[in-house]
Amino acid sequence: MTERTPLIAGNWKMNLDHLQAIALIQKLAWTLNEKNHDFKDVEVCVIPPFTSLRSAQTLIEAEKFELSLGAQDISKHASGAYTGEISGAMLSKLAVKYVLVGHSERRQYHNEDDSVISAKVAASFSSNITPIICVGETQEQLQEFGPSAIPVKQVLAALEGQENLREFVIAYEPVWAIGTGEIATPEQAENVAVEIRAAIGQKFGDVAEQVRILYGGSVKAGNVAGFMQGANIDGVLVGGASLDSAEFAGIARYKKHIVL
Ligand code: PEP
């Protein structure tokens, strides 16, 4: 069986200025270091807004923190007259390792469709940044199409026609569970992850065994361990709870939790 290093990623969304970001990263790293967290065993990634990336990078490098850095979006364009956009090359200069692509809030509020998302995945690959491709169904879609049809379709659309396939991560985030306090059961998440992995396997073969599949949607320190027991769940994408260093550190330390 392929060993996949679990990834615990915190999406801060549009929260915290760069000074607050520095304080949160410091507290998080200190908490985890104090508990002797093994970052090679469970990878921990912070995903602040663009305005905090430079400060986060400088701090992480200066203090030799073992945290990974992610960005919340990437332009599908490489450079040029695209006011307000941030390119992959700019992100990789800031030591950004991961980028969220196709988060449901981008799909909903910025009308990002499959073709935009696939172009952003391609832009990530060209910049050597690992996309965390976010997929998930709304409550209505769940009722109409069942649990895995929409996420599987979105995964395949994001990967369609990629000429330069490199490492990627999938985050299964049911839209109805994001920021709502509602949560999928570990069994629901595992079942969808199985279907996603099978679909990737059908299309791309052995790559599927290496792909990390995360669950996201109202994850907290108190419920993370159940998800992480799924054989096909390789981590979590955390929104709200990642803004609290103690709570997020608790999520990263899920192996220490007693699972009843
Ligand atoms: C998210 O923003 O990807 C997310 C899962 O948010 P929350 O954990 O707050 O539901």
Residues whose N, C-alpha, C, O or C-beta is under 5 A from the ligand:
A	BS01	PEP	N11 A177 I178 G179 T180 G216 G217 S218 V219 L237 V238 G239 G240 A241
